[in-house]
């Protein structure tokens, strides 16, 4: 990951599924790298919590959850470092 000449210096990194096994380990590795960056983790529970805090209707929460699921299923682009 860090050997692909991708600079994360002062970048914001969004990690979907940060509470899962892979997301947690990725987050831990990034934190331990001591590179200054902002790490934002989002998962289904966070989407629900945001919706609850905003006192949204069930249909809006469900729409957000479906959108999050769709986002997670998007294939990674084929360009850039691999």
C-alpha positions as CSV (number, residue, x, y, z in Angstrom):
1,X,0.0,0.0,0.0
2,X,2.5,2.6,1.1
3,X,5.1,1.4,-1.4
4,X,3.1,2.4,-4.5
5,X,4.3,6.0,-4.6
6,X,1.0,7.3,-3.4
7,X,1.4,10.3,-1.1
8,X,-1.2,10.4,1.7
9,X,0.5,13.4,3.3
10,X,-2.1,15.8,4.6
11,X,-4.9,14.0,2.7
12,X,-8.3,12.8,3.9
13,X,-8.7,9.1,3.7
14,X,-12.3,7.6,3.7
15,X,-12.4,4.0,4.8
16,X,-15.7,2.2,4.3
17,X,-16.3,-0.6,6.7
18,X,-13.7,0.7,9.1
19,X,-15.2,-1.4,11.9
20,X,-14.7,-4.6,9.9
21,X,-11.5,-6.8,9.9
22,X,-9.9,-5.4,6.8
23,X,-11.0,-1.8,7.4
24,X,-9.7,-1.9,11.0
25,X,-6.4,-3.3,10.0
26,X,-6.0,-0.7,7.2
27,X,-6.9,2.1,9.7
28,X,-4.4,0.8,12.2
29,X,-1.6,0.6,9.6
30,X,-2.3,4.1,8.4
31,X,-2.3,5.5,12.0
32,X,1.0,3.6,12.7
33,X,2.6,5.0,9.6
34,X,2.9,8.4,11.3
35,X,2.0,10.2,8.1
36,X,-0.1,13.3,8.8
37,X,-3.6,12.6,7.4
38,X,-7.2,12.7,8.4
39,X,-8.9,9.2,8.5
40,X,-12.6,9.0,8.3
41,X,-14.2,5.6,8.8
42,X,-17.8,5.0,7.8
43,X,-19.9,1.8,8.1
44,X,-23.6,0.9,8.3
45,X,-23.8,1.7,12.0
46,X,-22.5,5.2,11.5
47,X,-25.0,5.8,8.7
48,X,-27.8,4.7,11.1
49,X,-26.4,6.9,13.9
50,X,-26.3,9.9,11.6
51,X,-29.8,9.3,10.5
52,X,-31.0,8.9,14.1
53,X,-29.3,12.1,15.2
54,X,-30.9,14.0,12.4
55,X,-34.3,12.4,13.4
56,X,-34.9,11.3,9.8
57,X,-37.9,9.2,8.7
58,X,-37.3,5.5,8.2
59,X,-37.5,5.8,4.4
60,X,-34.7,8.3,4.4
61,X,-32.5,6.1,6.6
62,X,-33.2,3.1,4.4
63,X,-32.4,5.2,1.3
64,X,-29.0,6.2,2.9
65,X,-28.3,2.6,3.8
66,X,-29.1,1.4,0.3
67,X,-26.9,4.2,-1.2
68,X,-24.0,3.2,1.1
69,X,-24.4,-0.4,0.0
70,X,-24.4,0.6,-3.6
71,X,-21.2,2.7,-3.0
72,X,-19.5,-0.3,-1.5
73,X,-20.2,-2.4,-4.5
74,X,-18.7,0.0,-7.0
75,X,-15.6,-1.5,-8.7
76,X,-12.3,0.2,-8.1
77,X,-11.0,2.1,-11.2
78,X,-8.5,0.3,-13.4
79,X,-6.1,3.4,-13.6
80,X,-3.5,4.5,-11.2
81,X,-1.1,2.5,-9.1
82,X,-2.1,-1.0,-8.2
